Amino acid sequence: MAKLGDVLTITDLSAYLKISKSTLYKVVREGSVPCQKVGRHWRFHKDAIDGWLKAGLTKKRSRGRLS
């Protein structure tokens, strides 16, 4: 069963990622971040966000390597 803290709001996630809410809204509009709209509000599952961050870090590291 999911804990109450497992779902983040825009405000929660912007604080968690240490970015402004306007930047987060831009990323949401681009479809880059895993999210779900509930009514008029965006919600984010913390586990999905953590996975998205890890995947992004892996991509950045692999780009810098020469074959």
PDB file with SEQRES, HELIX, SHEET and CRYST1 records, atoms N, CA, C and O in Angstrom:
SEQRES   1 A   67  MET ALA LYS LEU GLY ASP VAL LEU THR ILE THR ASP LEU          
SEQRES   2 A   67  SER ALA TYR LEU LYS ILE SER LYS SER THR LEU TYR LYS          
SEQRES   3 A   67  VAL VAL ARG GLU GLY SER VAL PRO CYS GLN LYS VAL GLY          
SEQRES   4 A   67  ARG HIS TRP ARG PHE HIS LYS ASP ALA ILE ASP GLY TRP          
SEQRES   5 A   67  LEU LYS ALA GLY LEU THR LYS LYS ARG SER ARG GLY ARG          
SEQRES   6 A   67  LEU SER                                                      
HELIX    1 AA1 LEU A    4  ASP A    6  5                                   3    
HELIX    2 AA2 ILE A   10  LEU A   17  1                                   8    
HELIX    3 AA3 LYS A   21  GLU A   30  1                                  10    
HELIX    4 AA4 LYS A   46  ARG A   63  1                                  18    
SHEET    1 AA1 3 VAL A   7  LEU A   8  0                                        
SHEET    2 AA1 3 HIS A  41  HIS A  45 -1                                        
SHEET    3 AA1 3 GLN A  36  VAL A  38 -1                                        
CRYST1    1.000    1.000    1.000  90.00  90.00  90.00 P 1           1          
ATOM      1  N   MET A   1       0.828  -1.180   0.000  1.00  0.00           N  
ATOM      2  CA  MET A   1       0.000   0.000   0.000  1.00  0.00           C  
ATOM      3  C   MET A   1       0.877   1.250   0.000  1.00  0.00           C  
ATOM      4  O   MET A   1       1.853   1.324   0.747  1.00  0.00           O  
ATOM      5  N   ALA A   2       0.538   2.219  -0.824  1.00  0.00           N  
ATOM      6  CA  ALA A   2       1.328   3.438  -0.943  1.00  0.00           C  
ATOM      7  C   ALA A   2       1.171   4.316   0.289  1.00  0.00           C  
ATOM      8  O   ALA A   2       0.090   4.424   0.868  1.00  0.00           O  
ATOM      9  N   LYS A   3       2.276   4.939   0.674  1.00  0.00           N  
ATOM     10  CA  LYS A   3       2.243   5.881   1.782  1.00  0.00           C  
ATOM     11  C   LYS A   3       1.806   7.241   1.259  1.00  0.00           C  
ATOM     12  O   LYS A   3       1.968   7.535   0.074  1.00  0.00           O  
ATOM     13  N   LEU A   4       1.265   8.052   2.118  1.00  0.00           N  
ATOM     14  CA  LEU A   4       0.785   9.381   1.739  1.00  0.00           C  
ATOM     15  C   LEU A   4       1.904  10.218   1.125  1.00  0.00           C  
ATOM     16  O   LEU A   4       1.658  10.977   0.187  1.00  0.00           O  
ATOM     17  N   GLY A   5       3.107  10.094   1.629  1.00  0.00           N  
ATOM     18  CA  GLY A   5       4.237  10.875   1.139  1.00  0.00           C  
ATOM     19  C   GLY A   5       4.786  10.425  -0.200  1.00  0.00           C  
ATOM     20  O   GLY A   5       5.702  11.060  -0.724  1.00  0.00           O  
ATOM     21  N   ASP A   6       4.262   9.353  -0.771  1.00  0.00           N  
ATOM     22  CA  ASP A   6       4.767   8.838  -2.034  1.00  0.00           C  
ATOM     23  C   ASP A   6       4.284   9.637  -3.231  1.00  0.00           C  
ATOM     24  O   ASP A   6       4.829   9.474  -4.322  1.00  0.00           O  
ATOM     25  N   VAL A   7       3.286  10.493  -3.072  1.00  0.00           N  
ATOM     26  CA  VAL A   7       2.762  11.314  -4.158  1.00  0.00           C  
ATOM     27  C   VAL A   7       3.111  12.763  -3.866  1.00  0.00           C  
ATOM     28  O   VAL A   7       2.821  13.280  -2.787  1.00  0.00           O  
ATOM     29  N   LEU A   8       3.742  13.417  -4.846  1.00  0.00           N  
ATOM     30  CA  LEU A   8       4.207  14.786  -4.666  1.00  0.00           C  
ATOM     31  C   LEU A   8       3.403  15.756  -5.516  1.00  0.00           C  
ATOM     32  O   LEU A   8       2.935  15.410  -6.601  1.00  0.00           O  
ATOM     33  N   THR A   9       3.250  16.961  -5.017  1.00  0.00           N  
ATOM     34  CA  THR A   9       2.633  18.048  -5.774  1.00  0.00           C  
ATOM     35  C   THR A   9       3.740  18.802  -6.519  1.00  0.00           C  
ATOM     36  O   THR A   9       4.926  18.522  -6.346  1.00  0.00           O  
ATOM     37  N   ILE A  10       3.330  19.754  -7.342  1.00  0.00           N  
ATOM     38  CA  ILE A  10       4.302  20.612  -8.030  1.00  0.00           C  
ATOM     39  C   ILE A  10       5.227  21.294  -7.018  1.00  0.00           C  
ATOM     40  O   ILE A  10       6.443  21.336  -7.203  1.00  0.00           O  
ATOM     41  N   THR A  11       4.639  21.822  -5.959  1.00  0.00           N  
ATOM     42  CA  THR A  11       5.427  22.511  -4.929  1.00  0.00           C  
ATOM     43  C   THR A  11       6.402  21.554  -4.253  1.00  0.00           C  
ATOM     44  O   THR A  11       7.571  21.884  -4.056  1.00  0.00           O  
ATOM     45  N   ASP A  12       5.908  20.357  -3.897  1.00  0.00           N  
ATOM     46  CA  ASP A  12       6.769  19.352  -3.263  1.00  0.00           C  
ATOM     47  C   ASP A  12       7.931  18.968  -4.170  1.00  0.00           C  
ATOM     48  O   ASP A  12       9.084  18.922  -3.741  1.00  0.00           O  
ATOM     49  N   LEU A  13       7.607  18.692  -5.437  1.00  0.00           N  
ATOM     50  CA  LEU A  13       8.636  18.220  -6.370  1.00  0.00           C  
ATOM     51  C   LEU A  13       9.637  19.319  -6.710  1.00  0.00           C  
ATOM     52  O   LEU A  13      10.826  19.039  -6.858  1.00  0.00           O  
ATOM     53  N   SER A  14       9.187  20.541  -6.836  1.00  0.00           N  
ATOM     54  CA  SER A  14      10.138  21.623  -7.129  1.00  0.00           C  
ATOM     55  C   SER A  14      11.122  21.784  -5.966  1.00  0.00           C  
ATOM     56  O   SER A  14      12.302  22.055  -6.188  1.00  0.00           O  
ATOM     57  N   ALA A  15      10.649  21.620  -4.744  1.00  0.00           N  
ATOM     58  CA  ALA A  15      11.545  21.670  -3.581  1.00  0.00           C  
ATOM     59  C   ALA A  15      12.482  20.464  -3.576  1.00  0.00           C  
ATOM     60  O   ALA A  15      13.672  20.606  -3.296  1.00  0.00           O  
ATOM     61  N   TYR A  16      11.955  19.286  -3.881  1.00  0.00           N  
ATOM     62  CA  TYR A  16      12.747  18.056  -3.904  1.00  0.00           C  
ATOM     63  C   TYR A  16      13.862  18.143  -4.951  1.00  0.00           C  
ATOM     64  O   TYR A  16      14.993  17.727  -4.697  1.00  0.00           O  
ATOM     65  N   LEU A  17      13.533  18.688  -6.133  1.00  0.00           N  
ATOM     66  CA  LEU A  17      14.509  18.798  -7.215  1.00  0.00           C  
ATOM     67  C   LEU A  17      15.350  20.070  -7.126  1.00  0.00           C  
ATOM     68  O   LEU A  17      16.332  20.229  -7.853  1.00  0.00           O  
ATOM     69  N   LYS A  18      14.956  20.969  -6.232  1.00  0.00           N  
ATOM     70  CA  LYS A  18      15.640  22.256  -6.062  1.00  0.00           C  
ATOM     71  C   LYS A  18      15.637  23.071  -7.348  1.00  0.00           C  
ATOM     72  O   LYS A  18      16.656  23.623  -7.763  1.00  0.00           O  
ATOM     73  N   ILE A  19      14.451  23.132  -7.973  1.00  0.00           N  
ATOM     74  CA  ILE A  19      14.244  23.966  -9.156  1.00  0.00           C  
ATOM     75  C   ILE A  19      12.978  24.789  -8.944  1.00  0.00           C  
ATOM     76  O   ILE A  19      12.161  24.472  -8.080  1.00  0.00           O  
ATOM     77  N   SER A  20      12.822  25.838  -9.729  1.00  0.00           N  
ATOM     78  CA  SER A  20      11.630  26.673  -9.584  1.00  0.00           C  
ATOM     79  C   SER A  20      10.404  25.946 -10.120  1.00  0.00           C  
ATOM     80  O   SER A  20      10.513  25.029 -10.933  1.00  0.00           O  
ATOM     81  N   LYS A  21       9.244  26.370  -9.652  1.00  0.00           N  
ATOM     82  CA  LYS A  21       8.007  25.773 -10.145  1.00  0.00           C  
ATOM     83  C   LYS A  21       7.828  26.056 -11.630  1.00  0.00           C  
ATOM     84  O   LYS A  21       7.316  25.200 -12.352  1.00  0.00           O  
ATOM     85  N   SER A  22       8.230  27.223 -12.107  1.00  0.00           N  
ATOM     86  CA  SER A  22       8.088  27.533 -13.533  1.00  0.00           C  
ATOM     87  C   SER A  22       8.951  26.609 -14.388  1.00  0.00           C  
ATOM     88  O   SER A  22       8.532  26.203 -15.472  1.00  0.00           O  
ATOM     89  N   THR A  23      10.145  26.275 -13.916  1.00  0.00           N  
ATOM     90  CA  THR A  23      10.996  25.323 -14.634  1.00  0.00           C  
ATOM     91  C   THR A  23      10.355  23.941 -14.639  1.00  0.00           C  
ATOM     92  O   THR A  23      10.379  23.252 -15.659  1.00  0.00           O  
ATOM     93  N   LEU A  24       9.792  23.537 -13.528  1.00  0.00           N  
ATOM     94  CA  LEU A  24       9.137  22.234 -13.446  1.00  0.00           C  
ATOM     95  C   LEU A  24       7.931  22.172 -14.381  1.00  0.00           C  
ATOM     96  O   LEU A  24       7.730  21.164 -15.057  1.00  0.00           O  
ATOM     97  N   TYR A  25       7.129  23.233 -14.430  1.00  0.00           N  
ATOM     98  CA  TYR A  25       5.998  23.264 -15.360  1.00  0.00           C  
ATOM     99  C   TYR A  25       6.478  23.124 -16.804  1.00  0.00           C  
ATOM    100  O   TYR A  25       5.822  22.468 -17.613  1.00  0.00           O  
ATOM    101  N   LYS A  26       7.607  23.730 -17.131  1.00  0.00           N  
ATOM    102  CA  LYS A  26       8.169  23.611 -18.488  1.00  0.00           C  
ATOM    103  C   LYS A  26       8.526  22.159 -18.792  1.00  0.00           C  
ATOM    104  O   LYS A  26       8.210  21.653 -19.869  1.00  0.00           O  
ATOM    105  N   VAL A  27       9.178  21.493 -17.856  1.00  0.00           N  
ATOM    106  CA  VAL A  27       9.561  20.086 -18.037  1.00  0.00           C  
ATOM    107  C   VAL A  27       8.318  19.209 -18.168  1.00  0.00           C  
ATOM    108  O   VAL A  27       8.303  18.262 -18.954  1.00  0.00           O  
ATOM    109  N   VAL A  28       7.282  19.522 -17.404  1.00  0.00           N  
ATOM    110  CA  VAL A  28       6.018  18.777 -17.480  1.00  0.00           C  
ATOM    111  C   VAL A  28       5.400  18.966 -18.870  1.00  0.00           C  
ATOM    112  O   VAL A  28       4.968  17.995 -19.491  1.00  0.00           O  
ATOM    113  N   ARG A  29       5.358  20.206 -19.358  1.00  0.00           N  
ATOM    114  CA  ARG A  29       4.796  20.482 -20.689  1.00  0.00           C  
ATOM    115  C   ARG A  29       5.540  19.740 -21.786  1.00  0.00           C  
ATOM    116  O   ARG A  29       4.933  19.291 -22.758  1.00  0.00           O  
ATOM    117  N   GLU A  30       6.856  19.609 -21.635  1.00  0.00           N  
ATOM    118  CA  GLU A  30       7.675  18.898 -22.616  1.00  0.00           C  
ATOM    119  C   GLU A  30       7.440  17.395 -22.572  1.00  0.00           C  
ATOM    120  O   GLU A  30       7.813  16.683 -23.504  1.00  0.00           O  
ATOM    121  N   GLY A  31       6.825  16.907 -21.498  1.00  0.00           N  
ATOM    122  CA  GLY A  31       6.576  15.481 -21.351  1.00  0.00           C  
ATOM    123  C   GLY A  31       7.794  14.700 -20.905  1.00  0.00           C  
ATOM    124  O   GLY A  31       7.839  13.480 -21.062  1.00  0.00           O  
ATOM    125  N   SER A  32       8.779  15.384 -20.353  1.00  0.00           N  
ATOM    126  CA  SER A  32      10.028  14.737 -19.944  1.00  0.00           C  
ATOM    127  C   SER A  32       9.945  14.015 -18.614  1.00  0.00           C  
ATOM    128  O   SER A  32      10.655  13.035 -18.392  1.00  0.00           O  
ATOM    129  N   VAL A  33       9.093  14.485 -17.738  1.00  0.00           N  
ATOM    130  CA  VAL A  33       9.025  13.951 -16.382  1.00  0.00           C  
ATOM    131  C   VAL A  33       7.784  13.066 -16.232  1.00  0.00           C  
ATOM    132  O   VAL A  33       6.718  13.411 -16.742  1.00  0.00           O  
ATOM    133  N   PRO A  34       7.910  11.933 -15.541  1.00  0.00           N  
ATOM    134  CA  PRO A  34       6.730  11.078 -15.333  1.00  0.00           C  
ATOM    135  C   PRO A  34       5.740  11.751 -14.384  1.00  0.00           C  
ATOM    136  O   PRO A  34       6.081  12.074 -13.246  1.00  0.00           O  
ATOM    137  N   CYS A  35       4.512  11.959 -14.861  1.00  0.00           N  
ATOM    138  CA  CYS A  35       3.523  12.656 -14.053  1.00  0.00           C  
ATOM    139  C   CYS A  35       2.116  12.232 -14.448  1.00  0.00           C  
ATOM    140  O   CYS A  35       1.907  11.535 -15.442  1.00  0.00           O  
ATOM    141  N   GLN A  36       1.172  12.668 -13.648  1.00  0.00           N  
ATOM    142  CA  GLN A  36      -0.235  12.359 -13.893  1.00  0.00           C  
ATOM    143  C   GLN A  36      -1.055  13.571 -13.489  1.00  0.00           C  
ATOM    144  O   GLN A  36      -0.809  14.181 -12.448  1.00  0.00           O  
ATOM    145  N   LYS A  37      -2.019  13.912 -14.307  1.00  0.00           N  
ATOM    146  CA  LYS A  37      -2.888  15.041 -13.993  1.00  0.00           C  
ATOM    147  C   LYS A  37      -4.143  14.515 -13.314  1.00  0.00           C  
ATOM    148  O   LYS A  37      -4.810  13.614 -13.823  1.00  0.00           O  
ATOM    149  N   VAL A  38      -4.453  15.084 -12.170  1.00  0.00           N  
ATOM    150  CA  VAL A  38      -5.648  14.728 -11.409  1.00  0.00           C  
ATOM    151  C   VAL A  38      -6.502  15.996 -11.361  1.00  0.00           C  
ATOM    152  O   VAL A  38      -6.213  16.929 -10.612  1.00  0.00           O  
ATOM    153  N   GLY A  39      -7.540  16.009 -12.161  1.00  0.00           N  
ATOM    154  CA  GLY A  39      -8.323  17.236 -12.280  1.00  0.00           C  
ATOM    155  C   GLY A  39      -7.476  18.294 -12.947  1.00  0.00           C  
ATOM    156  O   GLY A  39      -7.013  18.121 -14.074  1.00  0.00           O  
ATOM    157  N   ARG A  40      -7.278  19.396 -12.236  1.00  0.00           N  
ATOM    158  CA  ARG A  40      -6.439  20.479 -12.756  1.00  0.00           C  
ATOM    159  C   ARG A  40      -5.032  20.461 -12.170  1.00  0.00           C  
ATOM    160  O   ARG A  40      -4.240  21.362 -12.445  1.00  0.00           O  
ATOM    161  N   HIS A  41      -4.713  19.456 -11.372  1.00  0.00           N  
ATOM    162  CA  HIS A  41      -3.457  19.433 -10.630  1.00  0.00           C  
ATOM    163  C   HIS A  41      -2.549  18.304 -11.100  1.00  0.00           C  
ATOM    164  O   HIS A  41      -3.013  17.202 -11.396  1.00  0.00           O  
ATOM    165  N   TRP A  42      -1.255  18.588 -11.167  1.00  0.00           N  
ATOM    166  CA  TRP A  42      -0.266  17.565 -11.513  1.00  0.00           C  
ATOM    167  C   TRP A  42       0.187  16.845 -10.255  1.00  0.00           C  
ATOM    168  O   TRP A  42       0.364  17.457  -9.202  1.00  0.00           O  
ATOM    169  N   ARG A  43       0.372  15.532 -10.379  1.00  0.00           N  
ATOM    170  CA  ARG A  43       0.880  14.715  -9.274  1.00  0.00           C  
ATOM    171  C   ARG A  43       2.025  13.858  -9.791  1.00  0.00           C  
ATOM    172  O   ARG A  43       2.061  13.485 -10.964  1.00  0.00           O  
ATOM    173  N   PHE A  44       2.951  13.555  -8.903  1.00  0.00           N  
ATOM    174  CA  PHE A  44       4.171  12.844  -9.259  1.00  0.00           C  
ATOM    175  C   PHE A  44       4.422  11.751  -8.230  1.00  0.00           C  
ATOM    176  O   PHE A  44       4.382  12.013  -7.028  1.00  0.00           O  
ATOM    177  N   HIS A  45       4.679  10.530  -8.689  1.00  0.00           N  
ATOM    178  CA  HIS A  45       5.033   9.436  -7.785  1.00  0.00           C  
ATOM    179  C   HIS A  45       6.532   9.519  -7.511  1.00  0.00           C  
ATOM    180  O   HIS A  45       7.340   9.545  -8.439  1.00  0.00           O  
ATOM    181  N   LYS A  46       6.887   9.560  -6.253  1.00  0.00           N  
ATOM    182  CA  LYS A  46       8.285   9.735  -5.870  1.00  0.00           C  
ATOM    183  C   LYS A  46       9.176   8.634  -6.449  1.00  0.00           C  
ATOM    184  O   LYS A  46      10.283   8.922  -6.902  1.00  0.00           O  
ATOM    185  N   ASP A  47       8.720   7.391  -6.442  1.00  0.00           N  
ATOM    186  CA  ASP A  47       9.518   6.291  -6.993  1.00  0.00           C  
ATOM    187  C   ASP A  47       9.784   6.502  -8.484  1.00  0.00           C  
ATOM    188  O   ASP A  47      10.888   6.242  -8.962  1.00  0.00           O  
ATOM    189  N   ALA A  48       8.771   6.975  -9.219  1.00  0.00           N  
ATOM    190  CA  ALA A  48       8.936   7.234 -10.650  1.00  0.00           C  
ATOM    191  C   ALA A  48       9.922   8.376 -10.880  1.00  0.00           C  
ATOM    192  O   ALA A  48      10.728   8.327 -11.810  1.00  0.00           O  
ATOM    193  N   ILE A  49       9.860   9.389 -10.045  1.00  0.00           N  
ATOM    194  CA  ILE A  49      10.781  10.523 -10.158  1.00  0.00           C  
ATOM    195  C   ILE A  49      12.211  10.071  -9.871  1.00  0.00           C  
ATOM    196  O   ILE A  49      13.140  10.452 -10.582  1.00  0.00           O  
ATOM    197  N   ASP A  50      12.385   9.264  -8.835  1.00  0.00           N  
ATOM    198  CA  ASP A  50      13.723   8.763  -8.512  1.00  0.00           C  
ATOM    199  C   ASP A  50      14.287   7.923  -9.657  1.00  0.00           C  
ATOM    200  O   ASP A  50      15.469   8.034  -9.986  1.00  0.00           O  
ATOM    201  N   GLY A  51      13.452   7.087 -10.261  1.00  0.00           N  
ATOM    202  CA  GLY A  51      13.879   6.294 -11.413  1.00  0.00           C  
ATOM    203  C   GLY A  51      14.232   7.168 -12.602  1.00  0.00           C  
ATOM    204  O   GLY A  51      15.217   6.915 -13.296  1.00  0.00           O  
ATOM    205  N   TRP A  52      13.418   8.210 -12.840  1.00  0.00           N  
ATOM    206  CA  TRP A  52      13.670   9.156 -13.930  1.00  0.00           C  
ATOM    207  C   TRP A  52      15.007   9.872 -13.724  1.00  0.00           C  
ATOM    208  O   TRP A  52      15.769  10.061 -14.673  1.00  0.00           O  
ATOM    209  N   LEU A  53      15.285  10.268 -12.482  1.00  0.00           N  
ATOM    210  CA  LEU A  53      16.555  10.928 -12.190  1.00  0.00           C  
ATOM    211  C   LEU A  53      17.732   9.991 -12.419  1.00  0.00           C  
ATOM    212  O   LEU A  53      18.737  10.387 -13.009  1.00  0.00           O  
ATOM    213  N   LYS A  54      17.614   8.760 -11.959  1.00  0.00           N  
ATOM    214  CA  LYS A  54      18.696   7.781 -12.144  1.00  0.00           C  
ATOM    215  C   LYS A  54      18.931   7.510 -13.624  1.00  0.00           C  
ATOM    216  O   LYS A  54      20.078   7.414 -14.060  1.00  0.00           O  
ATOM    217  N   ALA A  55      17.874   7.387 -14.388  1.00  0.00           N  
ATOM    218  CA  ALA A  55      18.004   7.151 -15.834  1.00  0.00           C  
ATOM    219  C   ALA A  55      18.690   8.338 -16.506  1.00  0.00           C  
ATOM    220  O   ALA A  55      19.507   8.156 -17.409  1.00  0.00           O  
ATOM    221  N   GLY A  56      18.363   9.540 -16.072  1.00  0.00           N  
ATOM    222  CA  GLY A  56      18.985  10.737 -16.631  1.00  0.00           C  
ATOM    223  C   GLY A  56      20.459  10.816 -16.314  1.00  0.00           C  
ATOM    224  O   GLY A  56      21.259  11.229 -17.155  1.00  0.00           O  
ATOM    225  N   LEU A  57      20.826  10.423 -15.104  1.00  0.00           N  
ATOM    226  CA  LEU A  57      22.233  10.424 -14.727  1.00  0.00           C  
ATOM    227  C   LEU A  57      23.003   9.392 -15.530  1.00  0.00           C  
ATOM    228  O   LEU A  57      24.145   9.644 -15.916  1.00  0.00           O  
ATOM    229  N   THR A  58      22.415   8.254 -15.788  1.00  0.00           N  
ATOM    230  CA  THR A  58      23.063   7.218 -16.585  1.00  0.00           C  
ATOM    231  C   THR A  58      23.292   7.715 -18.009  1.00  0.00           C  
ATOM    232  O   THR A  58      24.369   7.513 -18.568  1.00  0.00           O  
ATOM    233  N   LYS A  59      22.283   8.365 -18.602  1.00  0.00           N  
ATOM    234  CA  LYS A  59      22.415   8.881 -19.958  1.00  0.00           C  
ATOM    235  C   LYS A  59      23.510   9.932 -20.044  1.00  0.00           C  
ATOM    236  O   LYS A  59      24.302   9.923 -20.987  1.00  0.00           O  
ATOM    237  N   LYS A  60      23.567  10.837 -19.073  1.00  0.00           N  
ATOM    238  CA  LYS A  60      24.578  11.882 -19.100  1.00  0.00           C  
ATOM    239  C   LYS A  60      25.972  11.289 -19.008  1.00  0.00           C  
ATOM    240  O   LYS A  60      26.881  11.737 -19.707  1.00  0.00           O  
ATOM    241  N   ARG A  61      26.152  10.303 -18.168  1.00  0.00           N  
ATOM    242  CA  ARG A  61      27.469   9.690 -18.017  1.00  0.00           C  
ATOM    243  C   ARG A  61      27.876   8.958 -19.290  1.00  0.00           C  
ATOM    244  O   ARG A  61      29.041   9.014 -19.683  1.00  0.00           O  
ATOM    245  N   SER A  62      26.941   8.274 -19.941  1.00  0.00           N  
ATOM    246  CA  SER A  62      27.304   7.503 -21.122  1.00  0.00           C  
ATOM    247  C   SER A  62      27.580   8.421 -22.310  1.00  0.00           C  
ATOM    248  O   SER A  62      28.334   8.037 -23.204  1.00  0.00           O  
ATOM    249  N   ARG A  63      27.002   9.609 -22.352  1.00  0.00           N  
ATOM    250  CA  ARG A  63      27.259  10.544 -23.444  1.00  0.00           C  
ATOM    251  C   ARG A  63      28.695  11.045 -23.437  1.00  0.00           C  
ATOM    252  O   ARG A  63      29.278  11.300 -24.491  1.00  0.00           O  
ATOM    253  N   GLY A  64      29.253  11.180 -22.263  1.00  0.00           N  
ATOM    254  CA  GLY A  64      30.589  11.739 -22.148  1.00  0.00           C  
ATOM    255  C   GLY A  64      31.700  10.763 -22.470  1.00  0.00           C  
ATOM    256  O   GLY A  64      32.858  11.164 -22.586  1.00  0.00           O  
ATOM    257  N   ARG A  65      31.375   9.503 -22.615  1.00  0.00           N  
ATOM    258  CA  ARG A  65      32.401   8.483 -22.888  1.00  0.00           C  
ATOM    259  C   ARG A  65      32.646   8.358 -24.391  1.00  0.00           C  
ATOM    260  O   ARG A  65      31.728   8.466 -25.204  1.00  0.00           O  
ATOM    261  N   LEU A  66      33.887   8.132 -24.724  1.00  0.00           N  
ATOM    262  CA  LEU A  66      34.239   7.902 -26.121  1.00  0.00           C  
ATOM    263  C   LEU A  66      34.273   6.412 -26.400  1.00  0.00           C  
ATOM    264  O   LEU A  66      34.723   5.628 -25.565  1.00  0.00           O  
ATOM    265  N   SER A  67      33.799   6.023 -27.571  1.00  0.00           N  
ATOM    266  CA  SER A  67      33.804   4.595 -27.943  1.00  0.00           C  
ATOM    267  C   SER A  67      35.112   4.214 -28.568  1.00  0.00           C  
ATOM    268  O   SER A  67      35.302   3.058 -28.944  1.00  0.00           O  
TER     269      SER A  67                                                      
END                                                                             
